[in-house]
Amino acid sequence: MKDDQILLAMKKRGFGEGRWNGIGGKVKLNETIESALVRESKEEIDVVPTEYKQVAKIYFDQYFKGEHTLMEVNVFTSTKWHGEPKESEEMKPKWFPLDSLPYNAMWQDDPYWLPRVLAGDKIQASFIMDKEDNIVEHSIQEVKTF
């Protein structure tokens, strides 16, 4: 994040393809969430976050390519980094004004929790999705720590 903008990236392949999303990915064996954050940012947009904080933990009960999937997603924001965002084979980054996010081209759950995070809340949330990515059930709570 910088000034009144947020960096999102168009996912070009794999899970989330065709959607504006945050930068990130899976945590490898023996890797911390924070080291995965730094590694994935470098791999996906050639940026190394140097100042970041966790703002959300979201649990998903959903489907991917017809397969039932459970996911825990840890969301961080970063305000300082080394490098300039660059397009990779996986992601095409773009800055968006905070008051003009492309929710129509993002995950269906994003409008539920992202505005709260951008307003300064730390949240824990859960979403149950059907096979068409429609939200069946959700809950969001403000938390002090993770």
BALOBA-1460 file (C-alpha; in Angstrom, 3 decimals):
// residues 146
<rec num="1" residu="m" x="0.000" y="0.000" z="0.000"/>
<rec num="2" residu="k" x="1.126" y="3.552" z="-0.684"/>
<rec num="3" residu="d" x="-0.672" y="6.813" z="-0.128"/>
<rec num="4" residu="d" x="-4.328" y="6.086" z="-0.952"/>
<rec num="5" residu="q" x="-3.589" y="3.173" z="-3.303"/>
<rec num="6" residu="i" x="-3.290" y="-0.577" z="-3.076"/>
<rec num="7" residu="l" x="-1.310" y="-2.867" z="-5.339"/>
<rec num="8" residu="l" x="-3.293" y="-5.790" z="-6.696"/>
<rec num="9" residu="a" x="-2.230" y="-8.229" z="-9.379"/>
<rec num="10" residu="m" x="-4.118" y="-9.983" z="-12.159"/>
<rec num="11" residu="k" x="-3.610" y="-13.713" z="-11.729"/>
<rec num="12" residu="k" x="-2.532" y="-15.069" z="-15.103"/>
<rec num="13" residu="r" x="-2.604" y="-18.817" z="-14.376"/>
<rec num="14" residu="g" x="-3.628" y="-21.402" z="-11.803"/>
<rec num="15" residu="f" x="-5.823" y="-20.809" z="-8.760"/>
<rec num="16" residu="g" x="-7.559" y="-17.425" z="-9.101"/>
<rec num="17" residu="e" x="-6.733" y="-17.019" z="-12.799"/>
<rec num="18" residu="g" x="-8.471" y="-13.999" z="-14.338"/>
<rec num="19" residu="r" x="-9.033" y="-12.236" z="-11.001"/>
<rec num="20" residu="w" x="-7.424" y="-9.249" z="-9.323"/>
<rec num="21" residu="n" x="-5.851" y="-10.539" z="-6.166"/>
<rec num="22" residu="g" x="-3.206" y="-9.914" z="-3.546"/>
<rec num="23" residu="i" x="0.265" y="-11.309" z="-4.025"/>
<rec num="24" residu="g" x="1.004" y="-14.587" z="-2.264"/>
<rec num="25" residu="g" x="0.960" y="-18.330" z="-2.321"/>
<rec num="26" residu="k" x="1.585" y="-21.501" z="-0.395"/>
<rec num="27" residu="v" x="3.881" y="-21.818" z="2.583"/>
<rec num="28" residu="k" x="6.595" y="-24.415" z="1.968"/>
<rec num="29" residu="l" x="7.657" y="-27.082" z="4.456"/>
<rec num="30" residu="n" x="9.714" y="-25.555" z="7.305"/>
<rec num="31" residu="e" x="8.934" y="-22.018" z="6.079"/>
<rec num="32" residu="t" x="7.278" y="-19.339" z="8.215"/>
<rec num="33" residu="i" x="4.287" y="-17.377" z="6.950"/>
<rec num="34" residu="e" x="6.450" y="-14.250" z="6.894"/>
<rec num="35" residu="s" x="9.265" y="-15.845" z="4.886"/>
<rec num="36" residu="a" x="6.654" y="-17.178" z="2.430"/>
<rec num="37" residu="l" x="5.287" y="-13.626" z="2.106"/>
<rec num="38" residu="v" x="8.732" y="-12.302" z="1.175"/>
<rec num="39" residu="r" x="9.555" y="-15.216" z="-1.165"/>
<rec num="40" residu="e" x="6.216" y="-15.122" z="-3.015"/>
<rec num="41" residu="s" x="6.381" y="-11.330" z="-3.429"/>
<rec num="42" residu="k" x="9.849" y="-11.621" z="-4.960"/>
<rec num="43" residu="e" x="8.783" y="-14.493" z="-7.252"/>
<rec num="44" residu="e" x="5.483" y="-12.976" z="-8.373"/>
<rec num="45" residu="i" x="6.215" y="-9.238" z="-8.744"/>
<rec num="46" residu="d" x="9.975" y="-8.843" z="-8.046"/>
<rec num="47" residu="v" x="9.414" y="-6.859" z="-4.823"/>
<rec num="48" residu="v" x="10.831" y="-7.624" z="-1.362"/>
<rec num="49" residu="p" x="8.565" y="-6.353" z="1.456"/>
<rec num="50" residu="t" x="10.565" y="-4.846" z="4.332"/>
<rec num="51" residu="e" x="7.727" y="-3.543" z="6.523"/>
<rec num="52" residu="y" x="4.493" y="-5.503" z="6.803"/>
<rec num="53" residu="k" x="1.800" y="-6.515" z="9.280"/>
<rec num="54" residu="q" x="-0.836" y="-9.206" z="9.427"/>
<rec num="55" residu="v" x="-4.341" y="-7.804" z="9.036"/>
<rec num="56" residu="a" x="-6.524" y="-10.884" z="8.504"/>
<rec num="57" residu="k" x="-6.795" y="-14.634" z="8.845"/>
<rec num="58" residu="i" x="-9.484" y="-16.109" z="6.612"/>
<rec num="59" residu="y" x="-10.690" y="-19.701" z="6.451"/>
<rec num="60" residu="f" x="-12.269" y="-20.987" z="3.241"/>
<rec num="61" residu="d" x="-14.386" y="-24.085" z="2.700"/>
<rec num="62" residu="q" x="-14.709" y="-24.161" z="-1.084"/>
<rec num="63" residu="y" x="-14.131" y="-26.024" z="-4.344"/>
<rec num="64" residu="f" x="-11.295" y="-25.794" z="-6.869"/>
<rec num="65" residu="k" x="-11.773" y="-27.590" z="-10.190"/>
<rec num="66" residu="g" x="-14.589" y="-29.586" z="-8.590"/>
<rec num="67" residu="e" x="-12.479" y="-30.724" z="-5.629"/>
<rec num="68" residu="h" x="-13.501" y="-29.789" z="-2.085"/>
<rec num="69" residu="t" x="-10.756" y="-27.603" z="-0.571"/>
<rec num="70" residu="l" x="-10.105" y="-26.148" z="2.883"/>
<rec num="71" residu="m" x="-7.732" y="-23.184" z="3.050"/>
<rec num="72" residu="e" x="-6.322" y="-20.872" z="5.691"/>
<rec num="73" residu="v" x="-5.262" y="-17.548" z="4.204"/>
<rec num="74" residu="n" x="-3.099" y="-15.099" z="6.150"/>
<rec num="75" residu="v" x="-3.392" y="-11.547" z="4.816"/>
<rec num="76" residu="f" x="-0.664" y="-8.944" z="5.272"/>
<rec num="77" residu="t" x="-0.276" y="-5.358" z="4.156"/>
<rec num="78" residu="s" x="3.093" y="-3.844" z="3.336"/>
<rec num="79" residu="t" x="4.015" y="-0.173" z="3.323"/>
<rec num="80" residu="k" x="7.752" y="-0.464" z="2.618"/>
<rec num="81" residu="w" x="9.609" y="-2.658" z="0.143"/>
<rec num="82" residu="h" x="12.643" y="-2.894" z="-2.121"/>
<rec num="83" residu="g" x="12.144" y="-2.915" z="-5.882"/>
<rec num="84" residu="e" x="9.397" y="-1.853" z="-8.251"/>
<rec num="85" residu="p" x="6.478" y="-4.169" z="-9.067"/>
<rec num="86" residu="k" x="7.031" y="-6.028" z="-12.343"/>
<rec num="87" residu="e" x="4.898" y="-8.441" z="-14.330"/>
<rec num="88" residu="s" x="5.827" y="-12.122" z="-14.128"/>
<rec num="89" residu="e" x="4.526" y="-15.286" z="-15.785"/>
<rec num="90" residu="e" x="2.007" y="-15.561" z="-12.954"/>
<rec num="91" residu="m" x="0.952" y="-12.014" z="-12.001"/>
<rec num="92" residu="k" x="0.437" y="-8.606" z="-13.630"/>
<rec num="93" residu="p" x="0.541" y="-5.909" z="-10.896"/>
<rec num="94" residu="k" x="-1.426" y="-2.645" z="-10.995"/>
<rec num="95" residu="w" x="-2.055" y="0.163" z="-8.497"/>
<rec num="96" residu="f" x="-5.698" y="0.980" z="-7.662"/>
<rec num="97" residu="p" x="-7.143" y="3.910" z="-5.704"/>
<rec num="98" residu="l" x="-8.633" y="2.615" z="-2.431"/>
<rec num="99" residu="d" x="-12.013" y="4.098" z="-3.361"/>
<rec num="100" residu="s" x="-12.080" y="2.403" z="-6.785"/>
<rec num="101" residu="l" x="-11.249" y="-1.290" z="-6.379"/>
<rec num="102" residu="p" x="-12.244" y="-3.733" z="-9.157"/>
<rec num="103" residu="y" x="-14.502" y="-5.881" z="-6.946"/>
<rec num="104" residu="n" x="-16.386" y="-7.160" z="-10.010"/>
<rec num="105" residu="a" x="-13.159" y="-8.906" z="-11.108"/>
<rec num="106" residu="m" x="-12.085" y="-10.142" z="-7.653"/>
<rec num="107" residu="w" x="-13.103" y="-13.077" z="-5.454"/>
<rec num="108" residu="q" x="-16.729" y="-12.886" z="-4.264"/>
<rec num="109" residu="d" x="-15.653" y="-12.693" z="-0.610"/>
<rec num="110" residu="d" x="-13.371" y="-9.648" z="-1.050"/>
<rec num="111" residu="p" x="-16.096" y="-6.968" z="-0.709"/>
<rec num="112" residu="y" x="-17.083" y="-8.492" z="2.656"/>
<rec num="113" residu="w" x="-13.721" y="-8.286" z="4.405"/>
<rec num="114" residu="l" x="-11.316" y="-6.079" z="2.418"/>
<rec num="115" residu="p" x="-13.052" y="-2.740" z="3.198"/>
<rec num="116" residu="r" x="-12.760" y="-3.531" z="6.916"/>
<rec num="117" residu="v" x="-9.041" y="-4.261" z="6.591"/>
<rec num="118" residu="l" x="-8.512" y="-1.073" z="4.565"/>
<rec num="119" residu="a" x="-10.352" y="0.853" z="7.307"/>
<rec num="120" residu="g" x="-7.785" y="-0.404" z="9.829"/>
<rec num="121" residu="d" x="-9.527" y="-3.433" z="11.379"/>
<rec num="122" residu="k" x="-7.744" y="-6.717" z="12.054"/>
<rec num="123" residu="i" x="-10.168" y="-9.519" z="11.288"/>
<rec num="124" residu="q" x="-10.693" y="-13.230" z="11.392"/>
<rec num="125" residu="a" x="-13.242" y="-14.529" z="8.902"/>
<rec num="126" residu="s" x="-14.639" y="-17.715" z="7.443"/>
<rec num="127" residu="f" x="-16.419" y="-18.330" z="4.157"/>
<rec num="128" residu="i" x="-18.237" y="-21.383" z="2.877"/>
<rec num="129" residu="m" x="-18.578" y="-21.382" z="-0.912"/>
<rec num="130" residu="d" x="-20.549" y="-23.610" z="-3.249"/>
<rec num="131" residu="k" x="-19.159" y="-25.186" z="-6.429"/>
<rec num="132" residu="e" x="-19.866" y="-21.964" z="-8.396"/>
<rec num="133" residu="d" x="-17.927" y="-19.808" z="-5.889"/>
<rec num="134" residu="n" x="-21.109" y="-18.342" z="-4.412"/>
<rec num="135" residu="i" x="-20.981" y="-17.522" z="-0.708"/>
<rec num="136" residu="v" x="-23.262" y="-19.880" z="1.222"/>
<rec num="137" residu="e" x="-22.282" y="-18.742" z="4.712"/>
<rec num="138" residu="h" x="-19.765" y="-16.347" z="6.238"/>
<rec num="139" residu="s" x="-18.654" y="-14.757" z="9.485"/>
<rec num="140" residu="i" x="-16.260" y="-11.899" z="10.233"/>
<rec num="141" residu="q" x="-14.971" y="-10.850" z="13.656"/>
<rec num="142" residu="e" x="-12.565" y="-8.119" z="14.661"/>
<rec num="143" residu="v" x="-9.541" y="-9.426" z="16.581"/>
<rec num="144" residu="k" x="-6.685" y="-7.821" z="18.510"/>
<rec num="145" residu="t" x="-3.967" y="-10.368" z="17.639"/>
<rec num="146" residu="f" x="-3.428" y="-13.514" z="15.593"/>
